[in-house]
Amino acid sequence: MDGHVIRVEKGTSLAQDAYVRLRKNKMAMASLFVLAFFILVAVLAPSIAPYTYDGQDLELGATAPSARHWLGTDTLGRDQLTRIMYGSRVSLMVGFVATAVALLIGVLWGATAGFFGGRVDAIMMCIVDALFALPFTIFIILLTVIFGSSMLLLFLAIGAVEWLTMARIVRGQVLTIKQQEFIEAAVTLGLSPWQIITRHLIPNVLGPIIVYTTLTIPGVILLESFLSFLGLGIQPPESSWGSLISSGVEVMEEFPWLLIFPGLALSITLFALNFLGDGLRDALDPRASKD
């Protein structure tokens, strides 16, 4: 022993490197805080809302923003701030739950098709191509007309039509990595296809999955808002941002605040999700680590 101490630098994982790059993206971090704020408001709405959700004051009617009602009231005298808070619960819940449904179906479908390849891949992706040709907005509208408008149906219907692009993305990534040595080693060790897909393939394509998930949520929220705008989404007395916007459009010339404030809440959330998705894409890009 010569008394010299060899210092070994502690390495960093890919996730840690990605987090460092994400923190440098000010727009993405600001978007993350905005989303956290809206989620917190949605969760705490029953406790922090200034008025009850269904409280009406028909004598008061629609009034402009004031010290008593910060965002004004609607035509039934209901506090608009309270309704936007409760509307965030529905819109965000639809966005996240329906996206989770799409994520589950799309990731498993795409990973299975990419891993098995050949005829299995051809058949599974032909099904995806055929489903892409269907007018899914009309399909969802038909479902809501036939089975009625319910929260569960809305989750399942939107999630069941948003998985197709996710399946294609995951399949492409799996086709790229399934020939690598660690997958061949897993096959040699006798692991089942299910174990290889869930333990080795899917964890190695999480980057594109996470990025596309953040870009799917805005699309789902917009689709729910569109359905609510048509009167086929959430039914009164419940409300979402889409239904509030629909109600505001009808009286926008007389009471513009009924359209402006829910529209702002929806727009800010969608922008934040898109900026966060762009930031995650840049942070998780392996080429960024070479800069």
N, C-alpha and C positions, 0 to 999 in steps of 0.2 A: 504494500500500500504506500503510495507516494503522497498521500494527503490531499490529492486533487479530487474535487467533487465534480462529477459530471452532471450537468443539469439537462434534463430532458424537457423540452417544451411540450406543454399539454396541447394535444390536438383538439380540434373542434369538429363537431358533426356537421353534416349537410344542413340539418334543421337549424343549428345555431348560426351557421353562415347565412342562411336565408333570412333568419330573424334580424341579423345585423343589417343586411341589405334593405330589408323592409323598413327598419327604423329610420334609415336615411331618406326614405321616400316620404316627404312631409305631407303630400296630398293623400297618400294611402293611410298614413297614421291619423290624419285629421278625419278621414272617412271612417276609420275604425272607431274613433271616439263618438262620431255622430251616430253611427249604428248602435253603439253601446248605450247612448243616451235614449234613443227611441225604444230600444228593447227594455231598458229600465222603466221608462214611462209606461210601456205596455203592461209590464208585470205589476207595477205598483198603481195602475190606474184606479182600481177600486178604493185605494187608500188616499191617494193624493188628488183625485178629481175634485174640483171645487163644488160640484153639484151632483145630484143623483143622475144616473144615466137616462131614465125615462121621465124625469121631472119636467112638467109642462106648465107654462103660464100663458094661456091663450089671450089674456088681456094684454100682456106685454107684447106678444107677437115678435116679429123680426126687428131687432134693434142693432144699431151699429156698435162696433167695439167701444167699450167704456171701462171705467175703473171697476165696475161691478161685474161686467162680462167682458173679459179681455179680448176675446175674439168674436164678440157679438152673440146674438141668438138667432135661431132659425124661425120659420113662420109659425111654429107651434110654441115658441117661447122657450125652447130648450137651449141650454148653454152650449155654444159651438166648441169651445175648448174641451169640455167634457166629452162630447161626442167624437171629437178627433182622437182623444186619448183612448177611448174604447174602440174606435175604429182601427187604431194601430194594432190592437190585440188581434183582431180578425185578419187584417191584411198581412201582418208579419207571420201569424200562425199559418195562414194559407201558404205564404211564400216558403217558409222553412219546412213545413210538414210535407207539402206536395213535392218540393224539391228532394226531400229525403226518400219519398216513394220512387221518384224518378231515378235517384242515385242508386238505390238498391237494385232496381230492375236493370238499369242500363249497365252498371258495373259488372254484375254477374253475367248478363247476356254477352256483353262484349268480350269479357275475359274468357268465357267458355268457348265462344266462337274462335277467338284468336289462338287459344291453346290447342284445340283439337284440329283446326284447319281442315283442309280437304273438303269432303262432301258435307260434313257437319257445318263448317264455316259457310259454305255456299248456301245451304238451305236456310241457316239462321239469318244471314245477311239479306237473302232474298225476301224474307219475311219483313225485315226492317225497311227495305226499299219499297215493298208494297204498302206498308203502313205509312211511309212518308208521302205517298201519293194521295192519301185520304185527306179531305178538308177537316182537320181536327177541331177547329173552332166550331164548325157546324155540328160535328159529332158530339162535342160537349154540350152544345145548346140542345140537341135532341135528347141527350141523357137527362138534362135538367127538366126538360118539358115532360118526358115520359115518367120519370121516377120522382119528380118533385125536387125542389131546391133544399138541400140539407148540407150541413157543414161537412159531414163524412163523405158524401157523394162528391162534393166539390174537391176535397183533398184527393180522392182516388181518381177522379176523372182527369184532373189536371196533371197529376203525377203520372198517370198511365199514358199520357201522350207527350210527355216532355223527356222521356228516357232515350229516344231514338238517337239523337246526336251524341249523347253520353256513351251509348253502346258503340258507336263508330269510333269515337276518340279512344276508348279503352281498347278496342280490338286492334287499332293501329299501333298503340303502344305495346301491347302484348306481342304482336307479331315481330316487333323490333327486338324485344329482349328474350323471347322464349328460346332462342338458339344460343344464348350465352351459357358459359360453363356452369354457373351455379344452378341453373335449371336442369341442365343435363345431369349434374351430380344428384339432384333431387330425384330424377327419374331412375337413375342407376341404383339409388338407395331403396327403391321400391315404394316411394310415397305415392299415395293415390292421387288421381287428377284433382279431386276436391282439395286435398291438402296443398298441392302445388299451387293451385289457383289462389286459395285464400291466404296461404302463409308466405308465398314467394312472389307471385305475379302481381297481385293487387297492391301489396305494400310498396312495390317498386314503381307503380304508376300513380302514386298518390298526388304527386305534384300537379299534373294536368287535371286530375279529378277535382282537386281543391279549387283550382283556378276556374274551371268550367262551372263548378257549383256556385261560386260567387256571381257568375254571369247568368246562371239559370234562375236564381231567386228573383232578380228584377223582372225577367220575362214572365215568371209565374204570377208575381204581384200585378203586373200589367194585364195579364189575361184575366185574373180575378176581377180587376177593376173594370175591364171591358164587359165582362158578364154582368157585373153589378150595375154598370151603366145601362145595360139593356134590360135590367130588371130580372135577370135570371141568376143572379148570385145570391148574396146574403139578403134575407128578407127582413122587413121591419118587424119588431122594433130594433133588432140588431142592425148594426151598420158597419161598413168598412169605408176606407178612404174612397173607393170607387163609387159606392152608393151615395156617399156625401157629395162627391163631385157631380154625380147624376142629378141629385136634388138641387145642387147649386146652379147647374146649367139652366134649369127651368126658370129661375128667378134672377139670373145673373145681371140683368139690366137694372132691376130695382134694388137688389141686395147683393152686390158683387162680393162681399166678404164671405158669403156662403160657398162660393166657388174658389176664391183666391186661397184661403187658408188650408183647406184639405188638399188642394192642388199643390201648394208649396210643400206640405208634409210628404206627399207622394213623390214629388220631383226630387226633393233633397235626398230622400232614402234611395231612390233609384240611382242618382248620381253617385252617392256614397258607395253603393254596392259595385258600381262599374269601376270607380276609381280604385277601390280596394282590390277588385279582380285584376286590374292592370298592374297594381303594385305587387300582388302575389305572383303574377306571371313573371315579372322581372326578377323578383327575389328568388323564385324557384328555378329559374333558367340556369342550367349547369354551366353555360358559357359565361355567365356573369362572374363566376368564381375565378375565371382566368383574367379578368380585367385588372 
